[in-house]
């Protein structure tokens, strides 16, 4: 499994949401970036746990 590039995921998420929110992006940017970071870190942790055998597909 390839490493998850958290910075690239954050950039891609920000671009997508920015295009949807338009002028409101500046207001939501700090919250959105924080949530994107938490999501990608959780995904990376789950991938590592799966690869190490600590969790299975059901978990």
mmCIF file of the N, C-alpha and C atoms, coordinates in Angstrom:
data_MODEL
# 
_entry.id   MODEL 
# 
loop_
_atom_site.group_PDB 
_atom_site.id 
_atom_site.type_symbol 
_atom_site.label_atom_id 
_atom_site.label_alt_id 
_atom_site.label_comp_id 
_atom_site.label_asym_id 
_atom_site.label_entity_id 
_atom_site.label_seq_id 
_atom_site.pdbx_PDB_ins_code 
_atom_site.Cartn_x 
_atom_site.Cartn_y 
_atom_site.Cartn_z 
_atom_site.occupancy 
_atom_site.B_iso_or_equiv 
_atom_site.pdbx_formal_charge 
_atom_site.auth_seq_id 
_atom_site.auth_comp_id 
_atom_site.auth_asym_id 
_atom_site.auth_atom_id 
_atom_site.pdbx_PDB_model_num 
ATOM 1   N N  . UNK A 1 1  ? 0.851   -1.185 0.000  1.00 0.00 ? 1  UNK A N  1 
ATOM 2   C CA . UNK A 1 1  ? 0.000   0.000  0.000  1.00 0.00 ? 1  UNK A CA 1 
ATOM 3   C C  . UNK A 1 1  ? 0.892   1.242  0.000  1.00 0.00 ? 1  UNK A C  1 
ATOM 4   N N  . UNK A 1 2  ? 0.582   2.179  -0.827 1.00 0.00 ? 2  UNK A N  1 
ATOM 5   C CA . UNK A 1 2  ? 1.353   3.425  -0.907 1.00 0.00 ? 2  UNK A CA 1 
ATOM 6   C C  . UNK A 1 2  ? 1.064   4.294  0.314  1.00 0.00 ? 2  UNK A C  1 
ATOM 7   N N  . UNK A 1 3  ? 2.053   5.093  0.678  1.00 0.00 ? 3  UNK A N  1 
ATOM 8   C CA . UNK A 1 3  ? 1.852   6.021  1.787  1.00 0.00 ? 3  UNK A CA 1 
ATOM 9   C C  . UNK A 1 3  ? 0.803   7.051  1.421  1.00 0.00 ? 3  UNK A C  1 
ATOM 10  N N  . UNK A 1 4  ? 0.050   7.458  2.411  1.00 0.00 ? 4  UNK A N  1 
ATOM 11  C CA . UNK A 1 4  ? -0.967  8.479  2.222  1.00 0.00 ? 4  UNK A CA 1 
ATOM 12  C C  . UNK A 1 4  ? -0.297  9.836  2.358  1.00 0.00 ? 4  UNK A C  1 
ATOM 13  N N  . UNK A 1 5  ? -0.384  10.643 1.331  1.00 0.00 ? 5  UNK A N  1 
ATOM 14  C CA . UNK A 1 5  ? 0.205   11.977 1.353  1.00 0.00 ? 5  UNK A CA 1 
ATOM 15  C C  . UNK A 1 5  ? -0.820  12.933 1.966  1.00 0.00 ? 5  UNK A C  1 
ATOM 16  N N  . UNK A 1 6  ? -0.708  13.116 3.275  1.00 0.00 ? 6  UNK A N  1 
ATOM 17  C CA . UNK A 1 6  ? -1.689  13.926 3.999  1.00 0.00 ? 6  UNK A CA 1 
ATOM 18  C C  . UNK A 1 6  ? -1.747  15.348 3.461  1.00 0.00 ? 6  UNK A C  1 
ATOM 19  N N  . UNK A 1 7  ? -0.608  15.923 3.168  1.00 0.00 ? 7  UNK A N  1 
ATOM 20  C CA . UNK A 1 7  ? -0.590  17.300 2.659  1.00 0.00 ? 7  UNK A CA 1 
ATOM 21  C C  . UNK A 1 7  ? -1.341  17.419 1.335  1.00 0.00 ? 7  UNK A C  1 
ATOM 22  N N  . UNK A 1 8  ? -1.180  16.428 0.461  1.00 0.00 ? 8  UNK A N  1 
ATOM 23  C CA . UNK A 1 8  ? -1.877  16.469 -0.826 1.00 0.00 ? 8  UNK A CA 1 
ATOM 24  C C  . UNK A 1 8  ? -3.382  16.292 -0.636 1.00 0.00 ? 8  UNK A C  1 
ATOM 25  N N  . UNK A 1 9  ? -3.762  15.407 0.271  1.00 0.00 ? 9  UNK A N  1 
ATOM 26  C CA . UNK A 1 9  ? -5.182  15.214 0.558  1.00 0.00 ? 9  UNK A CA 1 
ATOM 27  C C  . UNK A 1 9  ? -5.785  16.506 1.088  1.00 0.00 ? 9  UNK A C  1 
ATOM 28  N N  . UNK A 1 10 ? -5.074  17.171 2.001  1.00 0.00 ? 10 UNK A N  1 
ATOM 29  C CA . UNK A 1 10 ? -5.559  18.442 2.542  1.00 0.00 ? 10 UNK A CA 1 
ATOM 30  C C  . UNK A 1 10 ? -5.738  19.482 1.442  1.00 0.00 ? 10 UNK A C  1 
ATOM 31  N N  . UNK A 1 11 ? -4.769  19.565 0.548  1.00 0.00 ? 11 UNK A N  1 
ATOM 32  C CA . UNK A 1 11 ? -4.847  20.526 -0.556 1.00 0.00 ? 11 UNK A CA 1 
ATOM 33  C C  . UNK A 1 11 ? -6.032  20.214 -1.466 1.00 0.00 ? 11 UNK A C  1 
ATOM 34  N N  . UNK A 1 12 ? -6.198  18.934 -1.803 1.00 0.00 ? 12 UNK A N  1 
ATOM 35  C CA . UNK A 1 12 ? -7.298  18.541 -2.678 1.00 0.00 ? 12 UNK A CA 1 
ATOM 36  C C  . UNK A 1 12 ? -8.656  18.828 -2.039 1.00 0.00 ? 12 UNK A C  1 
ATOM 37  N N  . UNK A 1 13 ? -8.780  18.539 -0.742 1.00 0.00 ? 13 UNK A N  1 
ATOM 38  C CA . UNK A 1 13 ? -10.032 18.819 -0.035 1.00 0.00 ? 13 UNK A CA 1 
ATOM 39  C C  . UNK A 1 13 ? -10.320 20.316 -0.015 1.00 0.00 ? 13 UNK A C  1 
ATOM 40  N N  . UNK A 1 14 ? -9.303  21.100 0.278  1.00 0.00 ? 14 UNK A N  1 
ATOM 41  C CA . UNK A 1 14 ? -9.483  22.553 0.339  1.00 0.00 ? 14 UNK A CA 1 
ATOM 42  C C  . UNK A 1 14 ? -9.920  23.112 -1.008 1.00 0.00 ? 14 UNK A C  1 
ATOM 43  N N  . UNK A 1 15 ? -9.327  22.629 -2.081 1.00 0.00 ? 15 UNK A N  1 
ATOM 44  C CA . UNK A 1 15 ? -9.693  23.099 -3.420 1.00 0.00 ? 15 UNK A CA 1 
ATOM 45  C C  . UNK A 1 15 ? -11.152 22.769 -3.723 1.00 0.00 ? 15 UNK A C  1 
ATOM 46  N N  . UNK A 1 16 ? -11.553 21.545 -3.398 1.00 0.00 ? 16 UNK A N  1 
ATOM 47  C CA . UNK A 1 16 ? -12.930 21.125 -3.683 1.00 0.00 ? 16 UNK A CA 1 
ATOM 48  C C  . UNK A 1 16 ? -13.941 21.942 -2.884 1.00 0.00 ? 16 UNK A C  1 
ATOM 49  N N  . UNK A 1 17 ? -13.695 22.089 -1.584 1.00 0.00 ? 17 UNK A N  1 
ATOM 50  C CA . UNK A 1 17 ? -14.638 22.820 -0.747 1.00 0.00 ? 17 UNK A CA 1 
ATOM 51  C C  . UNK A 1 17 ? -14.633 24.309 -1.081 1.00 0.00 ? 17 UNK A C  1 
ATOM 52  N N  . UNK A 1 18 ? -13.475 24.845 -1.384 1.00 0.00 ? 18 UNK A N  1 
ATOM 53  C CA . UNK A 1 18 ? -13.377 26.269 -1.738 1.00 0.00 ? 18 UNK A CA 1 
ATOM 54  C C  . UNK A 1 18 ? -14.238 26.577 -2.961 1.00 0.00 ? 18 UNK A C  1 
ATOM 55  N N  . UNK A 1 19 ? -14.231 25.668 -3.928 1.00 0.00 ? 19 UNK A N  1 
ATOM 56  C CA . UNK A 1 19 ? -15.032 25.903 -5.132 1.00 0.00 ? 19 UNK A CA 1 
ATOM 57  C C  . UNK A 1 19 ? -16.527 25.834 -4.827 1.00 0.00 ? 19 UNK A C  1 
ATOM 58  N N  . UNK A 1 20 ? -16.903 25.033 -3.850 1.00 0.00 ? 20 UNK A N  1 
ATOM 59  C CA . UNK A 1 20 ? -18.320 24.916 -3.484 1.00 0.00 ? 20 UNK A CA 1 
ATOM 60  C C  . UNK A 1 20 ? -18.767 26.116 -2.651 1.00 0.00 ? 20 UNK A C  1 
ATOM 61  N N  . UNK A 1 21 ? -17.942 26.526 -1.694 1.00 0.00 ? 21 UNK A N  1 
ATOM 62  C CA . UNK A 1 21 ? -18.332 27.601 -0.784 1.00 0.00 ? 21 UNK A CA 1 
ATOM 63  C C  . UNK A 1 21 ? -18.155 28.994 -1.365 1.00 0.00 ? 21 UNK A C  1 
ATOM 64  N N  . UNK A 1 22 ? -17.294 29.127 -2.343 1.00 0.00 ? 22 UNK A N  1 
ATOM 65  C CA . UNK A 1 22 ? -17.085 30.439 -2.961 1.00 0.00 ? 22 UNK A CA 1 
ATOM 66  C C  . UNK A 1 22 ? -16.630 31.481 -1.964 1.00 0.00 ? 22 UNK A C  1 
ATOM 67  N N  . UNK A 1 23 ? -17.356 32.579 -1.878 1.00 0.00 ? 23 UNK A N  1 
ATOM 68  C CA . UNK A 1 23 ? -16.971 33.690 -1.012 1.00 0.00 ? 23 UNK A CA 1 
ATOM 69  C C  . UNK A 1 23 ? -17.016 33.322 0.474  1.00 0.00 ? 23 UNK A C  1 
ATOM 70  N N  . UNK A 1 24 ? -17.786 32.314 0.841  1.00 0.00 ? 24 UNK A N  1 
ATOM 71  C CA . UNK A 1 24 ? -17.881 31.902 2.242  1.00 0.00 ? 24 UNK A CA 1 
ATOM 72  C C  . UNK A 1 24 ? -16.669 31.105 2.707  1.00 0.00 ? 24 UNK A C  1 
ATOM 73  N N  . UNK A 1 25 ? -15.787 30.717 1.755  1.00 0.00 ? 25 UNK A N  1 
ATOM 74  C CA . UNK A 1 25 ? -14.635 29.891 2.094  1.00 0.00 ? 25 UNK A CA 1 
ATOM 75  C C  . UNK A 1 25 ? -13.787 30.506 3.206  1.00 0.00 ? 25 UNK A C  1 
ATOM 76  N N  . UNK A 1 26 ? -13.523 31.801 3.138  1.00 0.00 ? 26 UNK A N  1 
ATOM 77  C CA . UNK A 1 26 ? -12.659 32.435 4.138  1.00 0.00 ? 26 UNK A CA 1 
ATOM 78  C C  . UNK A 1 26 ? -13.210 32.247 5.555  1.00 0.00 ? 26 UNK A C  1 
ATOM 79  N N  . UNK A 1 27 ? -14.509 32.290 5.693  1.00 0.00 ? 27 UNK A N  1 
ATOM 80  C CA . UNK A 1 27 ? -15.141 32.125 6.996  1.00 0.00 ? 27 UNK A CA 1 
ATOM 81  C C  . UNK A 1 27 ? -14.978 30.693 7.515  1.00 0.00 ? 27 UNK A C  1 
ATOM 82  N N  . UNK A 1 28 ? -15.072 29.708 6.642  1.00 0.00 ? 28 UNK A N  1 
ATOM 83  C CA . UNK A 1 28 ? -15.034 28.304 7.040  1.00 0.00 ? 28 UNK A CA 1 
ATOM 84  C C  . UNK A 1 28 ? -13.651 27.666 6.967  1.00 0.00 ? 28 UNK A C  1 
ATOM 85  N N  . UNK A 1 29 ? -12.693 28.354 6.376  1.00 0.00 ? 29 UNK A N  1 
ATOM 86  C CA . UNK A 1 29 ? -11.368 27.778 6.124  1.00 0.00 ? 29 UNK A CA 1 
ATOM 87  C C  . UNK A 1 29 ? -10.705 27.165 7.360  1.00 0.00 ? 29 UNK A C  1 
ATOM 88  N N  . UNK A 1 30 ? -10.593 27.876 8.490  1.00 0.00 ? 30 UNK A N  1 
ATOM 89  C CA . UNK A 1 30 ? -9.908  27.276 9.649  1.00 0.00 ? 30 UNK A CA 1 
ATOM 90  C C  . UNK A 1 30 ? -10.577 25.972 10.119 1.00 0.00 ? 30 UNK A C  1 
ATOM 91  N N  . UNK A 1 31 ? -11.882 25.985 10.203 1.00 0.00 ? 31 UNK A N  1 
ATOM 92  C CA . UNK A 1 31 ? -12.614 24.793 10.644 1.00 0.00 ? 31 UNK A CA 1 
ATOM 93  C C  . UNK A 1 31 ? -12.455 23.662 9.626  1.00 0.00 ? 31 UNK A C  1 
ATOM 94  N N  . UNK A 1 32 ? -12.625 23.976 8.364  1.00 0.00 ? 32 UNK A N  1 
ATOM 95  C CA . UNK A 1 32 ? -12.540 22.953 7.321  1.00 0.00 ? 32 UNK A CA 1 
ATOM 96  C C  . UNK A 1 32 ? -11.153 22.318 7.283  1.00 0.00 ? 32 UNK A C  1 
ATOM 97  N N  . UNK A 1 33 ? -10.117 23.104 7.336  1.00 0.00 ? 33 UNK A N  1 
ATOM 98  C CA . UNK A 1 33 ? -8.762  22.564 7.296  1.00 0.00 ? 33 UNK A CA 1 
ATOM 99  C C  . UNK A 1 33 ? -8.479  21.670 8.497  1.00 0.00 ? 33 UNK A C  1 
ATOM 100 N N  . UNK A 1 34 ? -8.995  22.048 9.646  1.00 0.00 ? 34 UNK A N  1 
ATOM 101 C CA . UNK A 1 34 ? -8.827  21.225 10.843 1.00 0.00 ? 34 UNK A CA 1 
ATOM 102 C C  . UNK A 1 34 ? -9.536  19.874 10.672 1.00 0.00 ? 34 UNK A C  1 
ATOM 103 N N  . UNK A 1 35 ? -10.747 19.906 10.159 1.00 0.00 ? 35 UNK A N  1 
ATOM 104 C CA . UNK A 1 35 ? -11.509 18.670 9.952  1.00 0.00 ? 35 UNK A CA 1 
ATOM 105 C C  . UNK A 1 35 ? -10.857 17.786 8.889  1.00 0.00 ? 35 UNK A C  1 
ATOM 106 N N  . UNK A 1 36 ? -10.358 18.373 7.809  1.00 0.00 ? 36 UNK A N  1 
ATOM 107 C CA . UNK A 1 36 ? -9.672  17.593 6.772  1.00 0.00 ? 36 UNK A CA 1 
ATOM 108 C C  . UNK A 1 36 ? -8.456  16.881 7.361  1.00 0.00 ? 36 UNK A C  1 
ATOM 109 N N  . UNK A 1 37 ? -7.717  17.597 8.188  1.00 0.00 ? 37 UNK A N  1 
ATOM 110 C CA . UNK A 1 37 ? -6.516  17.025 8.788  1.00 0.00 ? 37 UNK A CA 1 
ATOM 111 C C  . UNK A 1 37 ? -6.876  15.855 9.704  1.00 0.00 ? 37 UNK A C  1 
ATOM 112 N N  . UNK A 1 38 ? -7.902  16.018 10.542 1.00 0.00 ? 38 UNK A N  1 
ATOM 113 C CA . UNK A 1 38 ? -8.328  14.932 11.421 1.00 0.00 ? 38 UNK A CA 1 
ATOM 114 C C  . UNK A 1 38 ? -8.763  13.712 10.608 1.00 0.00 ? 38 UNK A C  1 
ATOM 115 N N  . UNK A 1 39 ? -9.509  13.942 9.540  1.00 0.00 ? 39 UNK A N  1 
ATOM 116 C CA . UNK A 1 39 ? -9.987  12.844 8.698  1.00 0.00 ? 39 UNK A CA 1 
ATOM 117 C C  . UNK A 1 39 ? -8.819  12.079 8.072  1.00 0.00 ? 39 UNK A C  1 
ATOM 118 N N  . UNK A 1 40 ? -7.864  12.786 7.501  1.00 0.00 ? 40 UNK A N  1 
ATOM 119 C CA . UNK A 1 40 ? -6.756  12.110 6.830  1.00 0.00 ? 40 UNK A CA 1 
ATOM 120 C C  . UNK A 1 40 ? -5.850  11.399 7.827  1.00 0.00 ? 40 UNK A C  1 
ATOM 121 N N  . UNK A 1 41 ? -5.663  11.976 9.011  1.00 0.00 ? 41 UNK A N  1 
ATOM 122 C CA . UNK A 1 41 ? -4.861  11.300 10.028 1.00 0.00 ? 41 UNK A CA 1 
ATOM 123 C C  . UNK A 1 41 ? -5.551  10.030 10.504 1.00 0.00 ? 41 UNK A C  1 
ATOM 124 N N  . UNK A 1 42 ? -6.863  10.069 10.641 1.00 0.00 ? 42 UNK A N  1 
ATOM 125 C CA . UNK A 1 42 ? -7.612  8.872  11.026 1.00 0.00 ? 42 UNK A CA 1 
ATOM 126 C C  . UNK A 1 42 ? -7.520  7.802  9.949  1.00 0.00 ? 42 UNK A C  1 
ATOM 127 N N  . UNK A 1 43 ? -7.633  8.195  8.699  1.00 0.00 ? 43 UNK A N  1 
ATOM 128 C CA . UNK A 1 43 ? -7.531  7.238  7.596  1.00 0.00 ? 43 UNK A CA 1 
ATOM 129 C C  . UNK A 1 43 ? -6.151  6.596  7.562  1.00 0.00 ? 43 UNK A C  1 
ATOM 130 N N  . UNK A 1 44 ? -5.123  7.386  7.789  1.00 0.00 ? 44 UNK A N  1 
ATOM 131 C CA . UNK A 1 44 ? -3.765  6.858  7.802  1.00 0.00 ? 44 UNK A CA 1 
ATOM 132 C C  . UNK A 1 44 ? -3.571  5.875  8.964  1.00 0.00 ? 44 UNK A C  1 
ATOM 133 N N  . UNK A 1 45 ? -4.082  6.208  10.129 1.00 0.00 ? 45 UNK A N  1 
ATOM 134 C CA . UNK A 1 45 ? -3.983  5.319  11.285 1.00 0.00 ? 45 UNK A CA 1 
ATOM 135 C C  . UNK A 1 45 ? -4.698  3.998  11.007 1.00 0.00 ? 45 UNK A C  1 
ATOM 136 N N  . UNK A 1 46 ? -5.900  4.056  10.463 1.00 0.00 ? 46 UNK A N  1 
ATOM 137 C CA . UNK A 1 46 ? -6.649  2.836  10.159 1.00 0.00 ? 46 UNK A CA 1 
ATOM 138 C C  . UNK A 1 46 ? -5.910  1.974  9.142  1.00 0.00 ? 46 UNK A C  1 
ATOM 139 N N  . UNK A 1 47 ? -5.311  2.606  8.146  1.00 0.00 ? 47 UNK A N  1 
ATOM 140 C CA . UNK A 1 47 ? -4.549  1.852  7.145  1.00 0.00 ? 47 UNK A CA 1 
ATOM 141 C C  . UNK A 1 47 ? -3.358  1.147  7.789  1.00 0.00 ? 47 UNK A C  1 
ATOM 142 N N  . UNK A 1 48 ? -2.666  1.827  8.684  1.00 0.00 ? 48 UNK A N  1 
ATOM 143 C CA . UNK A 1 48 ? -1.522  1.220  9.365  1.00 0.00 ? 48 UNK A CA 1 
ATOM 144 C C  . UNK A 1 48 ? -1.956  0.063  10.254 1.00 0.00 ? 48 UNK A C  1 
ATOM 145 N N  . UNK A 1 49 ? -3.066  0.242  10.969 1.00 0.00 ? 49 UNK A N  1 
ATOM 146 C CA . UNK A 1 49 ? -3.572  -0.828 11.819 1.00 0.00 ? 49 UNK A CA 1 
ATOM 147 C C  . UNK A 1 49 ? -3.982  -2.043 10.997 1.00 0.00 ? 49 UNK A C  1 
ATOM 148 N N  . UNK A 1 50 ? -4.589  -1.792 9.855  1.00 0.00 ? 50 UNK A N  1 
ATOM 149 C CA . UNK A 1 50 ? -4.996  -2.887 8.967  1.00 0.00 ? 50 UNK A CA 1 
ATOM 150 C C  . UNK A 1 50 ? -3.778  -3.621 8.438  1.00 0.00 ? 50 UNK A C  1 
ATOM 151 N N  . UNK A 1 51 ? -2.782  -2.882 7.983  1.00 0.00 ? 51 UNK A N  1 
ATOM 152 C CA . UNK A 1 51 ? -1.569  -3.498 7.449  1.00 0.00 ? 51 UNK A CA 1 
ATOM 153 C C  . UNK A 1 51 ? -0.807  -4.295 8.503  1.00 0.00 ? 51 UNK A C  1 
ATOM 154 N N  . UNK A 1 52 ? -0.843  -3.840 9.740  1.00 0.00 ? 52 UNK A N  1 
ATOM 155 C CA . UNK A 1 52 ? -0.121  -4.538 10.802 1.00 0.00 ? 52 UNK A CA 1 
ATOM 156 C C  . UNK A 1 52 ? -0.894  -5.740 11.338 1.00 0.00 ? 52 UNK A C  1 
ATOM 157 N N  . UNK A 1 53 ? -2.169  -5.869 10.928 1.00 0.00 ? 53 UNK A N  1 
ATOM 158 C CA . UNK A 1 53 ? -2.985  -6.979 11.390 1.00 0.00 ? 53 UNK A CA 1 
ATOM 159 C C  . UNK A 1 53 ? -3.672  -6.710 12.715 1.00 0.00 ? 53 UNK A C  1 
ATOM 160 N N  . UNK A 1 54 ? -3.577  -5.478 13.209 1.00 0.00 ? 54 UNK A N  1 
ATOM 161 C CA . UNK A 1 54 ? -4.220  -5.129 14.476 1.00 0.00 ? 54 UNK A CA 1 
ATOM 162 C C  . UNK A 1 54 ? -5.733  -5.063 14.355 1.00 0.00 ? 54 UNK A C  1 
ATOM 163 N N  . UNK A 1 55 ? -6.222  -4.755 13.168 1.00 0.00 ? 55 UNK A N  1 
ATOM 164 C CA . UNK A 1 55 ? -7.669  -4.747 12.903 1.00 0.00 ? 55 UNK A CA 1 
ATOM 165 C C  . UNK A 1 55 ? -7.908  -5.508 11.606 1.00 0.00 ? 55 UNK A C  1 
ATOM 166 N N  . UNK A 1 56 ? -9.154  -5.947 11.428 1.00 0.00 ? 56 UNK A N  1 
ATOM 167 C CA . UNK A 1 56 ? -9.498  -6.642 10.184 1.00 0.00 ? 56 UNK A CA 1 
ATOM 168 C C  . UNK A 1 56 ? -10.505 -5.799 9.402  1.00 0.00 ? 56 UNK A C  1 
ATOM 169 N N  . UNK A 1 57 ? -10.985 -6.332 8.302  1.00 0.00 ? 57 UNK A N  1 
ATOM 170 C CA . UNK A 1 57 ? -11.905 -5.589 7.432  1.00 0.00 ? 57 UNK A CA 1 
ATOM 171 C C  . UNK A 1 57 ? -13.176 -5.175 8.154  1.00 0.00 ? 57 UNK A C  1 
ATOM 172 N N  . UNK A 1 58 ? -13.685 -6.019 9.045  1.00 0.00 ? 58 UNK A N  1 
ATOM 173 C CA . UNK A 1 58 ? -14.927 -5.698 9.759  1.00 0.00 ? 58 UNK A CA 1 
ATOM 174 C C  . UNK A 1 58 ? -14.748 -4.544 10.748 1.00 0.00 ? 58 UNK A C  1 
ATOM 175 N N  . UNK A 1 59 ? -13.562 -4.462 11.299 1.00 0.00 ? 59 UNK A N  1 
ATOM 176 C CA . UNK A 1 59 ? -13.323 -3.403 12.271 1.00 0.00 ? 59 UNK A CA 1 
ATOM 177 C C  . UNK A 1 59 ? -13.059 -2.093 11.573 1.00 0.00 ? 59 UNK A C  1 
# 
